[in-house]
Amino acid sequence: MRLLLTFLLYFFYLITKAQNAPSDTLQPIKPNTNMPADSTAEGEEEEEEGGEEEEEEEKDNTPTKFRYRIAADGTYTSGNVNRALIQFSSALDFNNSKIIKFSSSPSYIYGQQNKVLAEKELFVDIRTSILHERKFYYLAFTSFEKSNLRKINNRFIGAAGVGLKLVQKSHAYISVTNVLLYEKTDFVINEKFPDRNLWRNSSRIFGEYTFHDSKLSLSHTLFLQPSITEKNFRWNGNLILKYQLSKTISLRSLVENSYESIVVPGRQNNDFRWTFGIAYEGKK
């Protein structure tokens, strides 16, 4: 009897062990609904619990039509150096169909140094992704920019090219894009510093990652933009670490850097910024 009981317990242990399949097997992985809103990966609505009903409801696999994120970051110091900086940014995705999707990432930055205006940066854009659900897709975008930091009255950009999704998993997404870009920049000092009309090749590497059994997530963006019509190079990138407080609210730390080889006299080529803030995001 004791031998039979031992055998049954061992058999039960083997069955339980076999059901704990690792996450890298071929079993379906539930999409992570906490992925950052600027992802091109398609999200799915969360399945509602059925309560005491015995019949299982059908899953809603309808793709999310609209996703948004609004964030505010900033720093403040006083004393020998009085410094105030506030930064508002957003990310909007409108998934109109399986063929086309529209996105935008407007932002505004305002900063003072010893009560003197330092930053007053405005950026507005609209992007269009064609065949966005495929691994290889097409994109086009246009943007408008004003910058007190770099003494830019206005900068208009128009571009079109292709994109490739390298990794598409519930916990990781990586894509690369390459576009031909036209840029027209009107600088404040026109009589001493000529405006720029040029063509660039722009490459972007974008990635976002969520950690298993954790509320932490990480995303990064890197742009490399050499000119193909004159000696002029620009690059910028950012790194965002987020901690999810709730389904819609998260704390975040943003590190960003931008570099331009051609700037107005008296301005530095490189700008670095590190801020902390909060973000609100959702989907419909």
VOPAGU-2260 file (C-alpha; in pm, 1 decimal, decimal comma):
REM VOPAGU-2260
SITE   aa  ch    i         X         Y         Z
SITE  MET   A    0       0,0       0,0       0,0
SITE  ARG   A    1     283,9     237,6      93,3
SITE  LEU   A    2     459,3     155,7    -234,3
SITE  LEU   A    3     139,8     226,8    -433,2
SITE  LEU   A    4      88,6     560,7    -252,7
SITE  THR   A    5     450,0     662,1    -324,3
SITE  PHE   A    6     406,0     574,6    -692,8
SITE  LEU   A    7      85,6     784,3    -720,8
SITE  LEU   A    8     248,6    1087,6    -557,0
SITE  TYR   A    9     548,4    1062,3    -791,1
SITE  PHE   A   10     319,3    1028,0   -1093,2
SITE  PHE   A   11     120,9    1336,5    -985,1
SITE  TYR   A   12     448,9    1533,0    -947,4
SITE  LEU   A   13     555,2    1445,0   -1302,6
SITE  ILE   A   14     222,1    1561,8   -1445,8
SITE  THR   A   15     241,7    1892,6   -1256,1
SITE  LYS   A   16     601,4    1945,3   -1367,3
SITE  ALA   A   17     512,7    1885,4   -1730,9
SITE  GLN   A   18     238,7    2151,8   -1722,2
SITE  ASN   A   19     484,8    2427,0   -1622,6
SITE  ALA   A   20     604,6    2488,8   -1980,3
SITE  PRO   A   21     865,2    2767,0   -2016,0
SITE  SER   A   22     762,7    3091,1   -2186,1
SITE  ASP   A   23     983,6    3029,6   -2491,5
SITE  THR   A   24     789,7    2722,5   -2608,0
SITE  LEU   A   25     546,8    2728,3   -2899,9
SITE  GLN   A   26     245,8    2783,4   -2678,1
SITE  PRO   A   27      56,6    3110,6   -2748,2
SITE  ILE   A   28     175,9    3408,7   -2545,3
SITE  LYS   A   29     -82,1    3659,6   -2427,3
SITE  PRO   A   30       0,2    4010,5   -2557,3
SITE  ASN   A   31     118,9    4253,5   -2292,9
SITE  THR   A   32    -131,1    4536,7   -2267,1
SITE  ASN   A   33     120,7    4763,4   -2094,2
SITE  MET   A   34     337,0    4816,2   -2401,3
SITE  PRO   A   35     417,8    5185,0   -2460,7
SITE  ALA   A   36     167,1    5368,9   -2676,8
SITE  ASP   A   37     412,0    5459,1   -2953,2
SITE  SER   A   38     453,8    5096,4   -3060,9
SITE  THR   A   39     356,1    4986,5   -3410,3
SITE  ALA   A   40     264,7    4645,7   -3266,8
SITE  GLU   A   41    -108,4    4581,8   -3253,5
SITE  GLY   A   42    -268,6    4560,9   -2909,3
SITE  GLU   A   43    -574,1    4362,7   -2813,3
SITE  GLU   A   44    -852,2    4449,6   -2572,7
SITE  GLU   A   45    -829,6    4284,2   -2234,7
SITE  GLU   A   46   -1062,2    3991,7   -2183,4
SITE  GLU   A   47   -1333,2    4064,4   -1927,3
SITE  GLU   A   48   -1398,0    3814,9   -1651,2
SITE  GLY   A   49   -1724,5    3624,0   -1679,1
SITE  GLY   A   50   -1811,7    3625,6   -1307,0
SITE  GLU   A   51   -2025,9    3327,0   -1208,2
SITE  GLU   A   52   -2141,7    3246,2   -1560,9
SITE  GLU   A   53   -2043,7    2897,3   -1666,7
SITE  GLU   A   54   -2049,3    2969,8   -2040,1
SITE  GLU   A   55   -1720,0    3105,8   -2172,9
SITE  GLU   A   56   -1752,3    3434,1   -2360,9
SITE  GLU   A   57   -1588,5    3479,9   -2699,2
SITE  LYS   A   58   -1260,5    3672,9   -2696,5
SITE  ASP   A   59   -1260,4    4018,4   -2853,2
SITE  ASN   A   60    -969,8    4015,8   -3098,3
SITE  THR   A   61   -1057,2    4353,7   -3249,9
SITE  PRO   A   62    -740,3    4565,8   -3282,0
SITE  THR   A   63    -719,9    4883,1   -3075,2
SITE  LYS   A   64    -839,0    5177,3   -3286,2
SITE  PHE   A   65    -690,0    5464,9   -3086,9
SITE  ARG   A   66    -397,5    5473,4   -2844,7
SITE  TYR   A   67    -261,6    5777,9   -2663,3
SITE  ARG   A   68      -0,2    5881,6   -2409,2
SITE  ILE   A   69      43,6    6221,9   -2242,8
SITE  ALA   A   70     356,3    6288,2   -2036,7
SITE  ALA   A   71     496,3    6575,8   -1831,7
SITE  ASP   A   72     860,1    6595,5   -1722,1
SITE  GLY   A   73    1063,8    6865,8   -1557,5
SITE  THR   A   74    1332,0    6988,2   -1321,3
SITE  TYR   A   75    1363,7    7283,5   -1084,7
SITE  THR   A   76    1663,8    7423,1    -892,9
SITE  SER   A   77    1715,7    7743,8    -697,1
SITE  GLY   A   78    2007,4    7913,6    -522,8
SITE  ASN   A   79    2325,7    8009,6    -704,7
SITE  VAL   A   80    2164,5    7878,7   -1023,8
SITE  ASN   A   81    1791,1    7925,5   -1077,1
SITE  ARG   A   82    1674,8    7669,9   -1327,9
SITE  ALA   A   83    1322,4    7569,7   -1429,7
SITE  LEU   A   84    1229,9    7329,0   -1707,9
SITE  ILE   A   85     895,5    7178,0   -1803,2
SITE  GLN   A   86     838,2    6939,9   -2092,0
SITE  PHE   A   87     507,0    6815,4   -2230,6
SITE  SER   A   88     500,8    6532,3   -2482,5
SITE  SER   A   89     242,4    6298,5   -2628,4
SITE  ALA   A   90     206,2    6000,3   -2858,1
SITE  LEU   A   91    -107,4    5934,7   -3060,5
SITE  ASP   A   92    -186,2    5632,1   -3278,1
SITE  PHE   A   93    -501,9    5606,9   -3489,9
SITE  ASN   A   94    -543,3    5263,6   -3646,5
SITE  ASN   A   95    -791,4    5338,1   -3922,9
SITE  SER   A   96    -766,4    5001,6   -4103,1
SITE  LYS   A   97    -531,9    4713,7   -4178,0
SITE  ILE   A   98    -393,5    4917,9   -4466,3
SITE  ILE   A   99    -316,5    5257,3   -4316,1
SITE  LYS   A  100    -240,5    5403,3   -3972,2
SITE  PHE   A  101    -180,8    5762,1   -3857,9
SITE  SER   A  102      49,5    5866,8   -3571,8
SITE  SER   A  103     168,7    6190,1   -3412,8
SITE  SER   A  104     412,3    6290,0   -3134,4
SITE  PRO   A  105     369,8    6663,0   -3061,3
SITE  SER   A  106     580,5    6814,0   -2782,3
SITE  TYR   A  107     648,2    7146,7   -2610,6
SITE  ILE   A  108     943,7    7244,3   -2388,9
SITE  TYR   A  109     985,0    7562,5   -2185,4
SITE  GLY   A  110    1290,2    7645,1   -1974,2
SITE  GLN   A  111    1444,4    7939,2   -1788,0
SITE  GLN   A  112    1798,8    7991,7   -1663,0
SITE  ASN   A  113    1834,4    8267,0   -1396,8
SITE  LYS   A  114    1497,4    8408,3   -1512,1
SITE  VAL   A  115    1618,6    8432,4   -1873,2
SITE  LEU   A  116    1441,1    8233,2   -2143,7
SITE  ALA   A  117    1658,1    7937,3   -2245,9
SITE  GLU   A  118    1428,1    7683,4   -2412,6
SITE  LYS   A  119    1105,1    7734,1   -2600,0
SITE  GLU   A  120    1076,3    7433,6   -2826,0
SITE  LEU   A  121     771,1    7332,1   -3029,3
SITE  PHE   A  122     747,5    7016,5   -3239,8
SITE  VAL   A  123     442,8    6890,9   -3433,8
SITE  ASP   A  124     433,8    6598,5   -3674,3
SITE  ILE   A  125     204,5    6354,3   -3849,4
SITE  ARG   A  126     310,9    6010,0   -3973,6
SITE  THR   A  127     139,2    5767,1   -4204,5
SITE  SER   A  128     218,3    5394,0   -4206,6
SITE  ILE   A  129      96,7    5185,9   -4501,6
SITE  LEU   A  130      51,5    4807,9   -4467,1
SITE  HIS   A  131     152,6    4861,1   -4103,6
SITE  GLU   A  132      51,1    4511,2   -3991,1
SITE  ARG   A  133     310,2    4350,7   -4215,7
SITE  LYS   A  134     672,7    4291,2   -4128,5
SITE  PHE   A  135     782,9    4513,5   -4418,1
SITE  TYR   A  136     582,6    4835,0   -4451,6
SITE  TYR   A  137     589,0    5186,1   -4600,1
SITE  LEU   A  138     578,1    5522,3   -4426,0
SITE  ALA   A  139     566,6    5895,8   -4490,4
SITE  PHE   A  140     570,8    6190,9   -4252,4
SITE  THR   A  141     591,5    6566,1   -4225,6
SITE  SER   A  142     685,0    6787,8   -3929,9
SITE  PHE   A  143     715,4    7148,2   -3814,1
SITE  GLU   A  144     962,7    7270,9   -3551,5
SITE  LYS   A  145    1052,0    7597,0   -3371,6
SITE  SER   A  146    1351,2    7623,9   -3138,0
SITE  ASN   A  147    1478,1    7909,2   -2922,9
SITE  LEU   A  148    1761,7    7683,6   -2807,1
SITE  ARG   A  149    1905,3    7651,5   -3159,5
SITE  LYS   A  150    1771,9    7985,2   -3289,5
SITE  ILE   A  151    1540,5    7826,8   -3546,6
SITE  ASN   A  152    1241,7    8034,6   -3661,7
SITE  ASN   A  153    1088,6    7734,1   -3829,3
SITE  ARG   A  154    1193,1    7402,4   -3977,8
SITE  PHE   A  155     977,9    7203,4   -4220,5
SITE  ILE   A  156    1047,0    6839,4   -4298,8
SITE  GLY   A  157     888,9    6595,7   -4544,2
SITE  ALA   A  158     999,9    6234,0   -4586,2
SITE  ALA   A  159     901,1    5893,8   -4723,0
SITE  GLY   A  160    1055,3    5547,6   -4708,3
SITE  VAL   A  161    1027,0    5194,9   -4574,4
SITE  GLY   A  162    1026,2    5015,3   -4240,4
SITE  LEU   A  163    1110,6    4664,6   -4119,6
SITE  LYS   A  164     995,7    4496,8   -3795,6
SITE  LEU   A  165    1287,9    4292,3   -3667,9
SITE  VAL   A  166    1133,4    4160,1   -3344,2
SITE  GLN   A  167     762,4    4127,3   -3259,6
SITE  LYS   A  168     698,0    3959,9   -2925,8
SITE  SER   A  169     477,2    4028,4   -2626,0
SITE  HIS   A  170     776,8    4152,9   -2425,6
SITE  ALA   A  171     995,9    4302,1   -2701,1
SITE  TYR   A  172     951,8    4505,6   -3020,4
SITE  ILE   A  173    1230,4    4635,0   -3247,4
SITE  SER   A  174    1196,2    4808,4   -3582,8
SITE  VAL   A  175    1417,0    5000,5   -3825,4
SITE  THR   A  176    1315,0    5257,1   -4085,2
SITE  ASN   A  177    1497,3    5435,7   -4365,0
SITE  VAL   A  178    1358,4    5738,9   -4548,4
SITE  LEU   A  179    1459,6    6006,8   -4796,0
SITE  LEU   A  180    1406,7    6340,6   -4619,3
SITE  TYR   A  181    1376,8    6700,3   -4740,6
SITE  GLU   A  182    1450,4    6973,0   -4485,0
SITE  LYS   A  183    1401,5    7349,3   -4500,3
SITE  THR   A  184    1533,3    7551,0   -4202,3
SITE  ASP   A  185    1486,0    7924,5   -4141,4
SITE  PHE   A  186    1738,8    8044,6   -3882,0
SITE  VAL   A  187    1697,9    8360,6   -3672,4
SITE  ILE   A  188    2030,1    8512,7   -3791,3
SITE  ASN   A  189    1958,2    8524,1   -4163,9
SITE  GLU   A  190    2203,3    8799,0   -4264,9
SITE  LYS   A  191    2504,3    8619,8   -4109,9
SITE  PHE   A  192    2391,7    8261,5   -4119,6
SITE  PRO   A  193    2217,4    8136,1   -4435,5
SITE  ASP   A  194    1906,3    7921,1   -4424,9
SITE  ARG   A  195    1936,7    7555,3   -4517,4
SITE  ASN   A  196    1752,8    7363,5   -4789,6
SITE  LEU   A  197    1888,5    7011,7   -4815,1
SITE  TRP   A  198    1818,9    6640,7   -4855,0
SITE  ARG   A  199    1903,8    6379,1   -4594,5
SITE  ASN   A  200    1899,1    6004,7   -4555,1
SITE  SER   A  201    1732,7    5931,6   -4221,5
SITE  SER   A  202    1758,7    5596,7   -4039,6
SITE  ARG   A  203    1569,7    5519,1   -3719,9
SITE  ILE   A  204    1612,6    5232,5   -3472,8
SITE  PHE   A  205    1322,1    5193,8   -3230,8
SITE  GLY   A  206    1274,7    4939,9   -2952,2
SITE  GLU   A  207    1058,0    4879,9   -2647,8
SITE  TYR   A  208    1080,5    4608,1   -2387,4
SITE  THR   A  209     880,2    4493,2   -2086,5
SITE  PHE   A  210    1034,4    4278,1   -1817,2
SITE  HIS   A  211     868,2    3949,1   -1714,9
SITE  ASP   A  212     671,5    3971,5   -1388,3
SITE  SER   A  213     773,1    4335,7   -1349,3
SITE  LYS   A  214     612,1    4678,4   -1381,2
SITE  LEU   A  215     926,3    4817,7   -1545,0
SITE  SER   A  216     953,0    4887,4   -1916,8
SITE  LEU   A  217    1224,2    5039,3   -2134,9
SITE  SER   A  218    1208,2    5207,0   -2476,0
SITE  HIS   A  219    1465,6    5377,2   -2698,9
SITE  THR   A  220    1476,4    5572,3   -3024,4
SITE  LEU   A  221    1783,7    5664,5   -3230,2
SITE  PHE   A  222    1787,5    5880,8   -3545,7
SITE  LEU   A  223    2092,6    5907,9   -3775,7
SITE  GLN   A  224    2048,0    6178,9   -4041,1
SITE  PRO   A  225    2345,1    6259,3   -4267,5
SITE  SER   A  226    2290,7    6507,1   -4549,7
SITE  ILE   A  227    2334,4    6381,3   -4905,9
SITE  THR   A  228    2359,3    6728,1   -5066,4
SITE  GLU   A  229    2608,1    6906,0   -4837,3
SITE  LYS   A  230    2833,7    6848,2   -4537,1
SITE  ASN   A  231    2575,0    6843,3   -4259,6
SITE  PHE   A  232    2507,5    6570,3   -4003,8
SITE  ARG   A  233    2243,1    6538,5   -3734,8
SITE  TRP   A  234    2156,0    6267,6   -3483,3
SITE  ASN   A  235    1930,3    6245,5   -3181,2
SITE  GLY   A  236    1812,3    5975,9   -2946,0
SITE  ASN   A  237    1629,1    5908,4   -2622,7
SITE  LEU   A  238    1597,0    5640,1   -2357,1
SITE  ILE   A  239    1281,8    5609,3   -2141,7
SITE  LEU   A  240    1251,7    5396,6   -1827,3
SITE  LYS   A  241     895,3    5358,1   -1693,7
SITE  TYR   A  242     746,6    5211,7   -1377,2
SITE  GLN   A  243     377,2    5129,6   -1402,0
SITE  LEU   A  244     179,3    5255,8   -1101,2
SITE  SER   A  245    -159,2    5155,1   -1243,3
SITE  LYS   A  246    -316,2    5056,4   -1572,0
SITE  THR   A  247    -296,8    5416,4   -1698,4
SITE  ILE   A  248     -43,2    5599,7   -1477,3
SITE  SER   A  249     333,4    5548,9   -1475,3
SITE  LEU   A  250     644,5    5721,8   -1345,2
SITE  ARG   A  251     920,4    5772,7   -1600,1
SITE  SER   A  252    1274,6    5896,0   -1644,1
SITE  LEU   A  253    1376,0    6038,9   -1981,9
SITE  VAL   A  254    1732,5    6077,3   -2109,8
SITE  GLU   A  255    1772,2    6245,9   -2449,3
SITE  ASN   A  256    2055,2    6384,8   -2657,5
SITE  SER   A  257    2064,2    6578,7   -2985,1
SITE  TYR   A  258    2353,6    6683,5   -3207,8
SITE  GLU   A  259    2374,1    6908,1   -3515,5
SITE  SER   A  260    2700,9    6974,5   -3697,1
SITE  ILE   A  261    2577,1    7310,2   -3832,7
SITE  VAL   A  262    2441,1    7551,0   -3570,5
SITE  VAL   A  263    2400,7    7926,9   -3530,0
SITE  PRO   A  264    2724,7    8097,3   -3406,6
SITE  GLY   A  265    2735,8    8106,3   -3027,3
SITE  ARG   A  266    2535,3    7785,4   -2988,2
SITE  GLN   A  267    2668,6    7442,3   -2888,7
SITE  ASN   A  268    2641,9    7147,0   -3128,0
SITE  ASN   A  269    2528,8    6903,7   -2860,1
SITE  ASP   A  270    2236,3    6923,7   -2616,6
SITE  PHE   A  271    2173,1    6674,0   -2335,5
SITE  ARG   A  272    1864,1    6658,0   -2116,2
SITE  TRP   A  273    1764,3    6427,0   -1828,1
SITE  THR   A  274    1420,5    6468,4   -1674,6
SITE  PHE   A  275    1175,6    6285,3   -1447,6
SITE  GLY   A  276     800,6    6290,1   -1471,8
SITE  ILE   A  277     469,9    6110,7   -1500,1
SITE  ALA   A  278     274,3    5969,3   -1794,3
SITE  TYR   A  279     -92,2    5891,0   -1857,3
SITE  GLU   A  280    -181,4    5645,5   -2132,5
SITE  GLY   A  281    -481,1    5454,4   -2258,8
SITE  LYS   A  282    -656,4    5311,3   -2560,3
SITE  LYS   A  283   -1002,1    5285,7   -2716,5
